[in-house]
Amino acid sequence: MDTKAKKRKQLRNNEYYDMQEVFDQLYANAGNNAKFTHLMQIVMSAENIKLAYRNIKKNKGSATKGTDGKTIRDYDVSI
């Protein structure tokens, strides 16, 4: 899959979980040197967790066991 196709797929995933608008707003605020507060609410949101899980699950390395002996499949999240 070429780079453009990967970016389009990533964008669709972001939109699917309603995170694209959040990411766009954070990016715009960063360009204006804004001070960020309450970022943990975004990081810990169900939508962001599901998006992160989906992105990690697609990664080839996700099948590799970690130091705890688990893979991404051991943390199956209903998406």
HTML snippet that shows the backbone in 3Dmol.js (N, CA, C, O; Angstrom):
<script src="https://3Dmol.org/build/3Dmol-min.js"></script>
<div id="view" style="width:600px;height:400px;position:relative"></div>
<script>
const pdb = `
ATOM      1  N   MET A   1       0.859  -1.184   0.000  1.00  0.00           N
ATOM      2  CA  MET A   1       0.000   0.000   0.000  1.00  0.00           C
ATOM      3  C   MET A   1       0.896   1.235   0.000  1.00  0.00           C
ATOM      4  O   MET A   1       1.804   1.354   0.823  1.00  0.00           O
ATOM      5  N   ASP A   2       0.636   2.141  -0.919  1.00  0.00           N
ATOM      6  CA  ASP A   2       1.463   3.334  -1.013  1.00  0.00           C
ATOM      7  C   ASP A   2       1.133   4.324   0.114  1.00  0.00           C
ATOM      8  O   ASP A   2       0.145   4.161   0.830  1.00  0.00           O
ATOM      9  N   THR A   3       1.960   5.327   0.252  1.00  0.00           N
ATOM     10  CA  THR A   3       1.829   6.297   1.344  1.00  0.00           C
ATOM     11  C   THR A   3       0.506   7.034   1.302  1.00  0.00           C
ATOM     12  O   THR A   3      -0.119   7.239   2.343  1.00  0.00           O
ATOM     13  N   LYS A   4       0.063   7.438   0.110  1.00  0.00           N
ATOM     14  CA  LYS A   4      -1.205   8.166   0.000  1.00  0.00           C
ATOM     15  C   LYS A   4      -2.374   7.303   0.440  1.00  0.00           C
ATOM     16  O   LYS A   4      -3.278   7.785   1.123  1.00  0.00           O
ATOM     17  N   ALA A   5      -2.369   6.035   0.059  1.00  0.00           N
ATOM     18  CA  ALA A   5      -3.452   5.126   0.446  1.00  0.00           C
ATOM     19  C   ALA A   5      -3.466   4.931   1.954  1.00  0.00           C
ATOM     20  O   ALA A   5      -4.536   4.881   2.561  1.00  0.00           O
ATOM     21  N   LYS A   6      -2.276   4.820   2.574  1.00  0.00           N
ATOM     22  CA  LYS A   6      -2.196   4.675   4.026  1.00  0.00           C
ATOM     23  C   LYS A   6      -2.759   5.908   4.718  1.00  0.00           C
ATOM     24  O   LYS A   6      -3.485   5.791   5.706  1.00  0.00           O
ATOM     25  N   LYS A   7      -2.426   7.093   4.201  1.00  0.00           N
ATOM     26  CA  LYS A   7      -2.921   8.330   4.802  1.00  0.00           C
ATOM     27  C   LYS A   7      -4.431   8.430   4.684  1.00  0.00           C
ATOM     28  O   LYS A   7      -5.101   8.867   5.620  1.00  0.00           O
ATOM     29  N   ARG A   8      -4.981   8.021   3.521  1.00  0.00           N
ATOM     30  CA  ARG A   8      -6.440   8.046   3.340  1.00  0.00           C
ATOM     31  C   ARG A   8      -7.116   7.079   4.303  1.00  0.00           C
ATOM     32  O   ARG A   8      -8.154   7.396   4.884  1.00  0.00           O
ATOM     33  N   LYS A   9      -6.519   5.890   4.471  1.00  0.00           N
ATOM     34  CA  LYS A   9      -7.091   4.901   5.379  1.00  0.00           C
ATOM     35  C   LYS A   9      -7.042   5.422   6.814  1.00  0.00           C
ATOM     36  O   LYS A   9      -8.001   5.258   7.569  1.00  0.00           O
ATOM     37  N   GLN A  10      -5.928   6.050   7.191  1.00  0.00           N
ATOM     38  CA  GLN A  10      -5.794   6.625   8.527  1.00  0.00           C
ATOM     39  C   GLN A  10      -6.843   7.706   8.740  1.00  0.00           C
ATOM     40  O   GLN A  10      -7.461   7.778   9.802  1.00  0.00           O
ATOM     41  N   LEU A  11      -7.043   8.543   7.732  1.00  0.00           N
ATOM     42  CA  LEU A  11      -8.040   9.603   7.832  1.00  0.00           C
ATOM     43  C   LEU A  11      -9.424   8.999   8.029  1.00  0.00           C
ATOM     44  O   LEU A  11     -10.196   9.473   8.861  1.00  0.00           O
ATOM     45  N   ARG A  12      -9.739   7.958   7.270  1.00  0.00           N
ATOM     46  CA  ARG A  12     -11.040   7.314   7.428  1.00  0.00           C
ATOM     47  C   ARG A  12     -11.208   6.755   8.829  1.00  0.00           C
ATOM     48  O   ARG A  12     -12.284   6.877   9.415  1.00  0.00           O
ATOM     49  N   ASN A  13     -10.149   6.135   9.384  1.00  0.00           N
ATOM     50  CA  ASN A  13     -10.219   5.616  10.753  1.00  0.00           C
ATOM     51  C   ASN A  13     -10.458   6.752  11.738  1.00  0.00           C
ATOM     52  O   ASN A  13     -11.282   6.623  12.643  1.00  0.00           O
ATOM     53  N   ASN A  14      -9.746   7.860  11.571  1.00  0.00           N
ATOM     54  CA  ASN A  14      -9.930   9.018  12.441  1.00  0.00           C
ATOM     55  C   ASN A  14     -11.361   9.523  12.365  1.00  0.00           C
ATOM     56  O   ASN A  14     -11.966   9.851  13.386  1.00  0.00           O
ATOM     57  N   GLU A  15     -11.898   9.584  11.161  1.00  0.00           N
ATOM     58  CA  GLU A  15     -13.273  10.049  10.982  1.00  0.00           C
ATOM     59  C   GLU A  15     -14.273   9.051  11.548  1.00  0.00           C
ATOM     60  O   GLU A  15     -15.287   9.450  12.122  1.00  0.00           O
ATOM     61  N   TYR A  16     -14.000   7.762  11.394  1.00  0.00           N
ATOM     62  CA  TYR A  16     -14.896   6.716  11.886  1.00  0.00           C
ATOM     63  C   TYR A  16     -15.097   6.842  13.391  1.00  0.00           C
ATOM     64  O   TYR A  16     -16.202   6.640  13.893  1.00  0.00           O
ATOM     65  N   TYR A  17     -14.038   7.172  14.100  1.00  0.00           N
ATOM     66  CA  TYR A  17     -14.114   7.316  15.547  1.00  0.00           C
ATOM     67  C   TYR A  17     -14.327   8.763  15.987  1.00  0.00           C
ATOM     68  O   TYR A  17     -14.155   9.090  17.162  1.00  0.00           O
ATOM     69  N   ASP A  18     -14.696   9.617  15.058  1.00  0.00           N
ATOM     70  CA  ASP A  18     -14.979  11.032  15.353  1.00  0.00           C
ATOM     71  C   ASP A  18     -13.813  11.742  16.031  1.00  0.00           C
ATOM     72  O   ASP A  18     -14.018  12.597  16.893  1.00  0.00           O
ATOM     73  N   MET A  19     -12.597  11.389  15.645  1.00  0.00           N
ATOM     74  CA  MET A  19     -11.427  12.008  16.256  1.00  0.00           C
ATOM     75  C   MET A  19     -10.761  13.033  15.340  1.00  0.00           C
ATOM     76  O   MET A  19      -9.943  13.822  15.811  1.00  0.00           O
ATOM     77  N   GLN A  20     -11.082  13.043  14.064  1.00  0.00           N
ATOM     78  CA  GLN A  20     -10.404  13.943  13.133  1.00  0.00           C
ATOM     79  C   GLN A  20     -10.601  15.397  13.522  1.00  0.00           C
ATOM     80  O   GLN A  20      -9.651  16.179  13.486  1.00  0.00           O
ATOM     81  N   GLU A  21     -11.801  15.769  13.887  1.00  0.00           N
ATOM     82  CA  GLU A  21     -12.058  17.162  14.284  1.00  0.00           C
ATOM     83  C   GLU A  21     -11.256  17.534  15.523  1.00  0.00           C
ATOM     84  O   GLU A  21     -10.744  18.649  15.619  1.00  0.00           O
ATOM     85  N   VAL A  22     -11.142  16.613  16.466  1.00  0.00           N
ATOM     86  CA  VAL A  22     -10.352  16.854  17.684  1.00  0.00           C
ATOM     87  C   VAL A  22      -8.885  17.060  17.308  1.00  0.00           C
ATOM     88  O   VAL A  22      -8.243  17.997  17.782  1.00  0.00           O
ATOM     89  N   PHE A  23      -8.359  16.181  16.456  1.00  0.00           N
ATOM     90  CA  PHE A  23      -6.960  16.286  16.041  1.00  0.00           C
ATOM     91  C   PHE A  23      -6.704  17.580  15.269  1.00  0.00           C
ATOM     92  O   PHE A  23      -5.677  18.233  15.459  1.00  0.00           O
ATOM     93  N   ASP A  24      -7.633  17.940  14.409  1.00  0.00           N
ATOM     94  CA  ASP A  24      -7.494  19.182  13.644  1.00  0.00           C
ATOM     95  C   ASP A  24      -7.478  20.397  14.566  1.00  0.00           C
ATOM     96  O   ASP A  24      -6.694  21.324  14.359  1.00  0.00           O
ATOM     97  N   GLN A  25      -8.337  20.397  15.578  1.00  0.00           N
ATOM     98  CA  GLN A  25      -8.392  21.520  16.516  1.00  0.00           C
ATOM     99  C   GLN A  25      -7.109  21.603  17.344  1.00  0.00           C
ATOM    100  O   GLN A  25      -6.584  22.693  17.571  1.00  0.00           O
ATOM    101  N   LEU A  26      -6.607  20.459  17.792  1.00  0.00           N
ATOM    102  CA  LEU A  26      -5.348  20.446  18.535  1.00  0.00           C
ATOM    103  C   LEU A  26      -4.202  20.981  17.671  1.00  0.00           C
ATOM    104  O   LEU A  26      -3.364  21.747  18.145  1.00  0.00           O
ATOM    105  N   TYR A  27      -4.175  20.575  16.418  1.00  0.00           N
ATOM    106  CA  TYR A  27      -3.134  21.028  15.494  1.00  0.00           C
ATOM    107  C   TYR A  27      -3.226  22.537  15.292  1.00  0.00           C
ATOM    108  O   TYR A  27      -2.211  23.233  15.321  1.00  0.00           O
ATOM    109  N   ALA A  28      -4.432  23.039  15.090  1.00  0.00           N
ATOM    110  CA  ALA A  28      -4.622  24.484  14.890  1.00  0.00           C
ATOM    111  C   ALA A  28      -4.191  25.261  16.136  1.00  0.00           C
ATOM    112  O   ALA A  28      -3.530  26.294  16.035  1.00  0.00           O
ATOM    113  N   ASN A  29      -4.568  24.759  17.292  1.00  0.00           N
ATOM    114  CA  ASN A  29      -4.193  25.432  18.545  1.00  0.00           C
ATOM    115  C   ASN A  29      -2.680  25.408  18.762  1.00  0.00           C
ATOM    116  O   ASN A  29      -2.106  26.375  19.262  1.00  0.00           O
ATOM    117  N   ALA A  30      -2.041  24.309  18.388  1.00  0.00           N
ATOM    118  CA  ALA A  30      -0.584  24.212  18.541  1.00  0.00           C
ATOM    119  C   ALA A  30       0.113  25.243  17.674  1.00  0.00           C
ATOM    120  O   ALA A  30       1.137  25.801  18.068  1.00  0.00           O
ATOM    121  N   GLY A  31      -0.433  25.496  16.503  1.00  0.00           N
ATOM    122  CA  GLY A  31       0.140  26.504  15.612  1.00  0.00           C
ATOM    123  C   GLY A  31       0.006  27.909  16.155  1.00  0.00           C
ATOM    124  O   GLY A  31       0.735  28.812  15.744  1.00  0.00           O
ATOM    125  N   ASN A  32      -0.930  28.101  17.086  1.00  0.00           N
ATOM    126  CA  ASN A  32      -1.153  29.414  17.705  1.00  0.00           C
ATOM    127  C   ASN A  32      -0.513  29.507  19.085  1.00  0.00           C
ATOM    128  O   ASN A  32      -0.829  30.409  19.861  1.00  0.00           O
ATOM    129  N   ASN A  33       0.385  28.576  19.388  1.00  0.00           N
ATOM    130  CA  ASN A  33       1.086  28.547  20.684  1.00  0.00           C
ATOM    131  C   ASN A  33       0.126  28.504  21.868  1.00  0.00           C
ATOM    132  O   ASN A  33       0.391  29.115  22.904  1.00  0.00           O
ATOM    133  N   ALA A  34      -0.975  27.796  21.726  1.00  0.00           N
ATOM    134  CA  ALA A  34      -1.955  27.686  22.804  1.00  0.00           C
ATOM    135  C   ALA A  34      -1.407  26.821  23.934  1.00  0.00           C
ATOM    136  O   ALA A  34      -0.566  25.950  23.711  1.00  0.00           O
ATOM    137  N   LYS A  35      -1.886  27.067  25.135  1.00  0.00           N
ATOM    138  CA  LYS A  35      -1.560  26.219  26.276  1.00  0.00           C
ATOM    139  C   LYS A  35      -2.641  25.145  26.345  1.00  0.00           C
ATOM    140  O   LYS A  35      -3.834  25.439  26.274  1.00  0.00           O
ATOM    141  N   PHE A  36      -2.206  23.910  26.483  1.00  0.00           N
ATOM    142  CA  PHE A  36      -3.142  22.793  26.483  1.00  0.00           C
ATOM    143  C   PHE A  36      -3.431  22.328  27.908  1.00  0.00           C
ATOM    144  O   PHE A  36      -2.528  22.149  28.725  1.00  0.00           O
ATOM    145  N   THR A  37      -4.691  22.144  28.170  1.00  0.00           N
ATOM    146  CA  THR A  37      -5.126  21.589  29.451  1.00  0.00           C
ATOM    147  C   THR A  37      -6.129  20.478  29.151  1.00  0.00           C
ATOM    148  O   THR A  37      -6.722  20.445  28.072  1.00  0.00           O
ATOM    149  N   HIS A  38      -6.307  19.615  30.059  1.00  0.00           N
ATOM    150  CA  HIS A  38      -7.296  18.533  29.949  1.00  0.00           C
ATOM    151  C   HIS A  38      -7.031  17.592  28.778  1.00  0.00           C
ATOM    152  O   HIS A  38      -7.971  17.050  28.196  1.00  0.00           O
ATOM    153  N   LEU A  39      -5.756  17.393  28.426  1.00  0.00           N
ATOM    154  CA  LEU A  39      -5.428  16.485  27.332  1.00  0.00           C
ATOM    155  C   LEU A  39      -5.710  15.028  27.691  1.00  0.00           C
ATOM    156  O   LEU A  39      -6.001  14.216  26.813  1.00  0.00           O
ATOM    157  N   MET A  40      -5.626  14.698  28.975  1.00  0.00           N
ATOM    158  CA  MET A  40      -5.879  13.317  29.378  1.00  0.00           C
ATOM    159  C   MET A  40      -7.315  12.904  29.076  1.00  0.00           C
ATOM    160  O   MET A  40      -7.573  11.722  28.846  1.00  0.00           O
ATOM    161  N   GLN A  41      -8.241  13.833  29.071  1.00  0.00           N
ATOM    162  CA  GLN A  41      -9.621  13.514  28.711  1.00  0.00           C
ATOM    163  C   GLN A  41      -9.696  13.035  27.262  1.00  0.00           C
ATOM    164  O   GLN A  41     -10.464  12.129  26.938  1.00  0.00           O
ATOM    165  N   ILE A  42      -8.904  13.643  26.407  1.00  0.00           N
ATOM    166  CA  ILE A  42      -8.862  13.236  24.995  1.00  0.00           C
ATOM    167  C   ILE A  42      -8.155  11.897  24.866  1.00  0.00           C
ATOM    168  O   ILE A  42      -8.641  10.995  24.184  1.00  0.00           O
ATOM    169  N   VAL A  43      -7.005  11.769  25.522  1.00  0.00           N
ATOM    170  CA  VAL A  43      -6.211  10.544  25.438  1.00  0.00           C
ATOM    171  C   VAL A  43      -7.006   9.340  25.942  1.00  0.00           C
ATOM    172  O   VAL A  43      -6.940   8.258  25.359  1.00  0.00           O
ATOM    173  N   MET A  44      -7.748   9.530  27.016  1.00  0.00           N
ATOM    174  CA  MET A  44      -8.466   8.423  27.640  1.00  0.00           C
ATOM    175  C   MET A  44      -9.891   8.228  27.102  1.00  0.00           C
ATOM    176  O   MET A  44     -10.616   7.360  27.589  1.00  0.00           O
ATOM    177  N   SER A  45     -10.290   9.005  26.129  1.00  0.00           N
ATOM    178  CA  SER A  45     -11.637   8.861  25.587  1.00  0.00           C
ATOM    179  C   SER A  45     -11.783   7.504  24.901  1.00  0.00           C
ATOM    180  O   SER A  45     -10.824   6.982  24.332  1.00  0.00           O
ATOM    181  N   ALA A  46     -12.967   6.949  24.959  1.00  0.00           N
ATOM    182  CA  ALA A  46     -13.226   5.636  24.347  1.00  0.00           C
ATOM    183  C   ALA A  46     -12.902   5.644  22.864  1.00  0.00           C
ATOM    184  O   ALA A  46     -12.361   4.672  22.338  1.00  0.00           O
ATOM    185  N   GLU A  47     -13.229   6.735  22.189  1.00  0.00           N
ATOM    186  CA  GLU A  47     -12.968   6.820  20.751  1.00  0.00           C
ATOM    187  C   GLU A  47     -11.480   6.772  20.455  1.00  0.00           C
ATOM    188  O   GLU A  47     -11.058   6.088  19.522  1.00  0.00           O
ATOM    189  N   ASN A  48     -10.679   7.486  21.234  1.00  0.00           N
ATOM    190  CA  ASN A  48      -9.236   7.512  21.019  1.00  0.00           C
ATOM    191  C   ASN A  48      -8.613   6.154  21.338  1.00  0.00           C
ATOM    192  O   ASN A  48      -7.706   5.715  20.632  1.00  0.00           O
ATOM    193  N   ILE A  49      -9.082   5.487  22.385  1.00  0.00           N
ATOM    194  CA  ILE A  49      -8.567   4.165  22.742  1.00  0.00           C
ATOM    195  C   ILE A  49      -8.876   3.172  21.624  1.00  0.00           C
ATOM    196  O   ILE A  49      -8.012   2.384  21.242  1.00  0.00           O
ATOM    197  N   LYS A  50     -10.093   3.204  21.101  1.00  0.00           N
ATOM    198  CA  LYS A  50     -10.466   2.298  20.009  1.00  0.00           C
ATOM    199  C   LYS A  50      -9.650   2.583  18.749  1.00  0.00           C
ATOM    200  O   LYS A  50      -9.233   1.657  18.054  1.00  0.00           O
ATOM    201  N   LEU A  51      -9.424   3.852  18.461  1.00  0.00           N
ATOM    202  CA  LEU A  51      -8.615   4.223  17.299  1.00  0.00           C
ATOM    203  C   LEU A  51      -7.182   3.722  17.476  1.00  0.00           C
ATOM    204  O   LEU A  51      -6.603   3.164  16.544  1.00  0.00           O
ATOM    205  N   ALA A  52      -6.614   3.915  18.646  1.00  0.00           N
ATOM    206  CA  ALA A  52      -5.244   3.462  18.916  1.00  0.00           C
ATOM    207  C   ALA A  52      -5.157   1.940  18.805  1.00  0.00           C
ATOM    208  O   ALA A  52      -4.212   1.412  18.219  1.00  0.00           O
ATOM    209  N   TYR A  53      -6.132   1.245  19.363  1.00  0.00           N
ATOM    210  CA  TYR A  53      -6.148  -0.218  19.294  1.00  0.00           C
ATOM    211  C   TYR A  53      -6.192  -0.679  17.845  1.00  0.00           C
ATOM    212  O   TYR A  53      -5.457  -1.584  17.451  1.00  0.00           O
ATOM    213  N   ARG A  54      -7.047  -0.059  17.064  1.00  0.00           N
ATOM    214  CA  ARG A  54      -7.188  -0.441  15.657  1.00  0.00           C
ATOM    215  C   ARG A  54      -5.879  -0.209  14.907  1.00  0.00           C
ATOM    216  O   ARG A  54      -5.476  -1.045  14.099  1.00  0.00           O
ATOM    217  N   ASN A  55      -5.216   0.908  15.161  1.00  0.00           N
ATOM    218  CA  ASN A  55      -3.954   1.216  14.485  1.00  0.00           C
ATOM    219  C   ASN A  55      -2.842   0.270  14.919  1.00  0.00           C
ATOM    220  O   ASN A  55      -2.036  -0.155  14.091  1.00  0.00           O
ATOM    221  N   ILE A  56      -2.786  -0.061  16.191  1.00  0.00           N
ATOM    222  CA  ILE A  56      -1.749  -0.970  16.696  1.00  0.00           C
ATOM    223  C   ILE A  56      -1.993  -2.383  16.179  1.00  0.00           C
ATOM    224  O   ILE A  56      -1.054  -3.081  15.797  1.00  0.00           O
ATOM    225  N   LYS A  57      -3.251  -2.800  16.169  1.00  0.00           N
ATOM    226  CA  LYS A  57      -3.599  -4.155  15.736  1.00  0.00           C
ATOM    227  C   LYS A  57      -3.153  -4.405  14.298  1.00  0.00           C
ATOM    228  O   LYS A  57      -2.757  -5.522  13.962  1.00  0.00           O
ATOM    229  N   LYS A  58      -3.211  -3.386  13.447  1.00  0.00           N
ATOM    230  CA  LYS A  58      -2.800  -3.520  12.049  1.00  0.00           C
ATOM    231  C   LYS A  58      -1.281  -3.614  11.895  1.00  0.00           C
ATOM    232  O   LYS A  58      -0.790  -4.096  10.874  1.00  0.00           O
ATOM    233  N   ASN A  59      -0.545  -3.161  12.895  1.00  0.00           N
ATOM    234  CA  ASN A  59       0.909  -3.137  12.843  1.00  0.00           C
ATOM    235  C   ASN A  59       1.468  -4.562  12.883  1.00  0.00           C
ATOM    236  O   ASN A  59       1.016  -5.375  13.689  1.00  0.00           O
ATOM    237  N   LYS A  60       2.442  -4.875  12.025  1.00  0.00           N
ATOM    238  CA  LYS A  60       3.042  -6.205  11.989  1.00  0.00           C
ATOM    239  C   LYS A  60       3.604  -6.613  13.350  1.00  0.00           C
ATOM    240  O   LYS A  60       3.522  -7.781  13.728  1.00  0.00           O
ATOM    241  N   GLY A  61       4.160  -5.684  14.068  1.00  0.00           N
ATOM    242  CA  GLY A  61       4.772  -5.985  15.360  1.00  0.00           C
ATOM    243  C   GLY A  61       3.777  -6.310  16.454  1.00  0.00           C
ATOM    244  O   GLY A  61       4.175  -6.732  17.540  1.00  0.00           O
ATOM    245  N   SER A  62       2.496  -6.125  16.194  1.00  0.00           N
ATOM    246  CA  SER A  62       1.492  -6.367  17.232  1.00  0.00           C
ATOM    247  C   SER A  62       1.349  -7.847  17.566  1.00  0.00           C
ATOM    248  O   SER A  62       0.779  -8.188  18.602  1.00  0.00           O
ATOM    249  N   ALA A  63       1.855  -8.731  16.710  1.00  0.00           N
ATOM    250  CA  ALA A  63       1.796 -10.166  16.979  1.00  0.00           C
ATOM    251  C   ALA A  63       2.979 -10.631  17.824  1.00  0.00           C
ATOM    252  O   ALA A  63       3.026 -11.788  18.242  1.00  0.00           O
ATOM    253  N   THR A  64       3.932  -9.736  18.077  1.00  0.00           N
ATOM    254  CA  THR A  64       5.108 -10.062  18.875  1.00  0.00           C
ATOM    255  C   THR A  64       4.763  -9.925  20.350  1.00  0.00           C
ATOM    256  O   THR A  64       4.196  -8.919  20.777  1.00  0.00           O
ATOM    257  N   LYS A  65       5.113 -10.945  21.120  1.00  0.00           N
ATOM    258  CA  LYS A  65       4.834 -10.903  22.551  1.00  0.00           C
ATOM    259  C   LYS A  65       5.708  -9.845  23.226  1.00  0.00           C
ATOM    260  O   LYS A  65       6.880  -9.673  22.893  1.00  0.00           O
ATOM    261  N   GLY A  66       5.106  -9.150  24.174  1.00  0.00           N
ATOM    262  CA  GLY A  66       5.829  -8.151  24.948  1.00  0.00           C
ATOM    263  C   GLY A  66       6.495  -8.782  26.151  1.00  0.00           C
ATOM    264  O   GLY A  66       6.502 -10.006  26.285  1.00  0.00           O
ATOM    265  N   THR A  67       7.050  -7.970  27.023  1.00  0.00           N
ATOM    266  CA  THR A  67       7.731  -8.485  28.212  1.00  0.00           C
ATOM    267  C   THR A  67       6.776  -9.216  29.146  1.00  0.00           C
ATOM    268  O   THR A  67       7.202 -10.036  29.960  1.00  0.00           O
ATOM    269  N   ASP A  68       5.487  -8.921  29.031  1.00  0.00           N
ATOM    270  CA  ASP A  68       4.496  -9.619  29.847  1.00  0.00           C
ATOM    271  C   ASP A  68       3.978 -10.887  29.165  1.00  0.00           C
ATOM    272  O   ASP A  68       3.106 -11.570  29.702  1.00  0.00           O
ATOM    273  N   GLY A  69       4.519 -11.200  27.977  1.00  0.00           N
ATOM    274  CA  GLY A  69       4.133 -12.403  27.256  1.00  0.00           C
ATOM    275  C   GLY A  69       2.833 -12.277  26.492  1.00  0.00           C
ATOM    276  O   GLY A  69       2.304 -13.277  26.004  1.00  0.00           O
ATOM    277  N   LYS A  70       2.304 -11.063  26.376  1.00  0.00           N
ATOM    278  CA  LYS A  70       1.025 -10.858  25.706  1.00  0.00           C
ATOM    279  C   LYS A  70       1.210 -10.132  24.382  1.00  0.00           C
ATOM    280  O   LYS A  70       2.172  -9.390  24.189  1.00  0.00           O
ATOM    281  N   THR A  71       0.258 -10.365  23.467  1.00  0.00           N
ATOM    282  CA  THR A  71       0.212  -9.648  22.201  1.00  0.00           C
ATOM    283  C   THR A  71      -1.019  -8.749  22.221  1.00  0.00           C
ATOM    284  O   THR A  71      -1.777  -8.753  23.190  1.00  0.00           O
ATOM    285  N   ILE A  72      -1.217  -7.984  21.162  1.00  0.00           N
ATOM    286  CA  ILE A  72      -2.374  -7.097  21.071  1.00  0.00           C
ATOM    287  C   ILE A  72      -3.675  -7.896  21.132  1.00  0.00           C
ATOM    288  O   ILE A  72      -4.693  -7.383  21.596  1.00  0.00           O
ATOM    289  N   ARG A  73      -3.650  -9.131  20.675  1.00  0.00           N
ATOM    290  CA  ARG A  73      -4.853  -9.976  20.685  1.00  0.00           C
ATOM    291  C   ARG A  73      -5.321 -10.278  22.112  1.00  0.00           C
ATOM    292  O   ARG A  73      -6.502 -10.543  22.339  1.00  0.00           O
ATOM    293  N   ASP A  74      -4.393 -10.237  23.069  1.00  0.00           N
ATOM    294  CA  ASP A  74      -4.777 -10.460  24.466  1.00  0.00           C
ATOM    295  C   ASP A  74      -5.543  -9.291  25.058  1.00  0.00           C
ATOM    296  O   ASP A  74      -6.134  -9.409  26.132  1.00  0.00           O
ATOM    297  N   TYR A  75      -5.535  -8.181  24.371  1.00  0.00           N
ATOM    298  CA  TYR A  75      -6.226  -6.980  24.828  1.00  0.00           C
ATOM    299  C   TYR A  75      -7.387  -6.644  23.904  1.00  0.00           C
ATOM    300  O   TYR A  75      -7.666  -5.472  23.655  1.00  0.00           O
ATOM    301  N   ASP A  76      -8.055  -7.657  23.399  1.00  0.00           N
ATOM    302  CA  ASP A  76      -9.117  -7.454  22.428  1.00  0.00           C
ATOM    303  C   ASP A  76     -10.173  -6.490  22.956  1.00  0.00           C
ATOM    304  O   ASP A  76     -10.750  -6.690  24.024  1.00  0.00           O
ATOM    305  N   VAL A  77     -10.403  -5.453  22.185  1.00  0.00           N
ATOM    306  CA  VAL A  77     -11.377  -4.408  22.514  1.00  0.00           C
ATOM    307  C   VAL A  77     -12.474  -4.483  21.471  1.00  0.00           C
ATOM    308  O   VAL A  77     -12.192  -4.539  20.274  1.00  0.00           O
ATOM    309  N   SER A  78     -13.718  -4.485  21.911  1.00  0.00           N
ATOM    310  CA  SER A  78     -14.790  -4.505  20.918  1.00  0.00           C
ATOM    311  C   SER A  78     -14.818  -3.174  20.202  1.00  0.00           C
ATOM    312  O   SER A  78     -14.925  -2.116  20.823  1.00  0.00           O
ATOM    313  N   ILE A  79     -14.721  -3.239  18.903  1.00  0.00           N
ATOM    314  CA  ILE A  79     -14.657  -2.022  18.087  1.00  0.00           C
ATOM    315  C   ILE A  79     -15.924  -1.849  17.339  1.00  0.00           C
ATOM    316  O   ILE A  79     -16.073  -0.882  16.592  1.00  0.00           O
TER     317      ILE A  79
END
`;
const viewer = $3Dmol.createViewer("view");
viewer.addModel(pdb, "pdb");
viewer.setStyle({}, {cartoon: {color: "spectrum"}});
viewer.zoomTo();
viewer.render();
</script>
